[in-house]
């Protein structure tokens, strides 16, 4: 997948942020009466998220490079698509129960404690650190982006993929953090319901990509590098 794919995933997928991640953005404190400074603090918050996404893309891209070297890239893409479809088929009650396990609750409690500390920072740069930590929070959309990063099979491309992904989420998340208080809970809930549809389309794209059908942008042929130093073109 190219970087522009990451941007589109972030742009259209970020609609779920209105319903799912909006509460954090809406809870950002006001450290000034100036609308310019408030806007600046929200930009820093979103910049922090993008920094984290890029870092994670770098790590997952490096992992994907190892898998690519051994000729697993196309299989990995198919597996990711299948996993997304399986996750979508799990009843919501079961997924919710999983997020309420002891380990998940402990992780979320730890993040809440960290956030509360940063929320007390009385300067704009504290928002940058809030955004950096926000980027590590469990999020289905981010997982989909990371799946794309690992499928690039390249460290730099993985980082660029997630950088583009983060930039794609920027418009909606900036709007939510700056103007989101004017959206009702019902409106945010409606946007959140679009997530399964988007995830289903994304899963199909991952599977098609892994099939190497030779369709430009959707299922391009992948050259595989084997340990013997030869290339295999499908």
N, C-alpha and C positions, 0 to 999 in steps of 0.2 A: 504494500500500500504506500502511496505517496503521501507527502506532508499535507497536501490539500485535502486528502481523505480524512486525516486527523482533524483538520479545521472544520469540515462539514459535520463530522461526528460530534464535535464539541458544540458547534453552532445549533444544530437541530436537537441534539440530545439535551442541551442545557435547558430546554423547556421544562424538564423534570425538576430542575433546580428551584423553580418557582414554588413547587409544592413540597419538595423534599429537603433541600438545603437552605431554603429561604429563611427559616427561623434564626439561623446563626447570623446571616447577613442583616436581618432586621434588628437583631439584638446589639449590633455594633453601637458603642456609645457615641454620644455627641460631645466633642471636646471643644467646640467653638460654635458661635452663632453665625459665623461666616459660611455662606453656601459654597464658596470656593474652597475653603479649608475642609469642609465636610466632603466635598467631591474628591479632593486630593487624598483624604484618608481612605476613602472607598477604593480609589485607584490603587493605593498601596496595598490594601487588603487583597485585591484581585491579583496584583503583581506577585504577592507572596504565594498564592495558590499556583500560579503559572511556574514559579521557580521550583516548587515541589514536584509538579507534574513533569517538568523537564528532567529533573534529577532522577525520578523514577523511570522515565523513558530511557535514560542513559543506562541504568542498571538492567532493565528488561531487554533493551536492545543488545546489550553485551551477552546476556543469556541466550537470546535468539540467535546471535552470531555463532555460538557453539553448536546449537541445534542445526543451523543452516549448514555448517561445516560438515556435519555428519549426514546431511541429506534428509533431514526431518522437517524442513520448512513447510512443505505442502501438507504433510500429515498433521503438523501442528495446527495449521489454519483450519483444517477440517475438524479436528478435535475441539478447538475453541468454539467453533460454530455449534457443534453438537452439545457441548457443555452449556452454552447459553440457552439452547432449546430445552434441555433437561431442566435447567433452573426455572425457566418460564412455565414448565408443566407442573412444578411443585405448587400445591395449594398455598395461598397466601398465609393461612393460619400456621402452617408448618414453618414457613420462612420466618414469620414473626417469632415463633417459639424459639427458633435457633438464635435469633438476635438477642433473646432474653436469657441465654445460658450464662453460667457464672463467668466464664472467660470473656464473653462478649460484653457483659455488663461491667466487668472490672476494667476492660480496655476503655469503654466509653466513659466510665467514672474518672479514669486517669486523664482522659482528654478534657473532660469538663473542668477538672482541677487546674490543668494547665491554662485553659481558656480564661478561667476566672482570674488567674494571676495577670495575664496579658491585658484583660479588660480594665485592670486598675492602673495601667500605665497611662499617665496623663500627657502623652505627646503623640503626634501623628505617626511616628515610626513604629509605635506599638502595633498598629494595624497591619504592618508588613509581617510581623511575627505571628499575628493571629491568622493571617492568610496562609503562611507557611505551614502552620500546624493544621489548619483546615484541610489542606491538600492531602494529609495523611488519613483523614477520616474515612471509614468504610463507605464506599459509594459504587453502586452498580455501573453508573456511567463511566466513572474513572476506570473501573475494571475492564470495561469494553475498550476504552482507549489504550490501556496497557496491553490488552490482547493484541491490538493492532501494532503496538510498538514492538512487541516480541516477535511478531510475524514479519517485521521488516528484515530480520536477520542481520542487523548491523547496529553497532553502538551509536554512531552519530545519527543515523537515520531514525533510530528509536527515540533519541533525544529530540530531534527535529519534529518527529511525529507528535510527541506529547507537548512540545512547545506550541505547535500549530493547534493541537487540541485545546490547550489552555487559552490561546488567543480566540478560538472559536467560542468558548464559554464566556469570554469577557463581556460582550455587549449585554447579554441577559443578566449575568450576575451583577454587573455594575448597575443595571436598571433596578434589580431587586434590592440591592444594598442602599441605593439612593432614593428610589421612589416606591419600593416594595410595600411600604406601610399603607399605601393607597389601594392595594389589592386585597380583596376579601379572602378569607380562608376558603370559601367555596370556589372562588376563581382559581386559587393555587391548587386546590384538589383536582380540578378538572384538567389542568396541565399535567399533573402527576400521572393521570390515567393514560396519557399518551406514551409513557415509557415502555410498556410491554410491546406495543406495536412497533416502536422504533427498534427495540432489542431483537424482535423477530426478524425484521428486515436485515439488521446487522448480522445476525447469525447466518442467514442465507448467503450474504455476501462473503463471509468467511469461508463457508463451505464451497461456494463456487470458485473462490480464489484458489483453494487447495486442490481443486479438480484439474487445474491447468488446461482449461478448454481453449485457450488462445484468444479469448475475447478481451480486447483492450480495456484497461482500467477495471473491469469487472472480474475477469478470470484470465490474467495474462500468463503466458508460459514462463516457468521459473527454471533458471539454470542452476542445477545443483552441483556443488563442489564435493567430491568424494575424498576420503583420506588418502587415496592413491595419487591425488593431484590432478585428476581429470574432471572435466565438466560433462554433465549429462543434460541435454536439452530436451525437454518434453514437448 
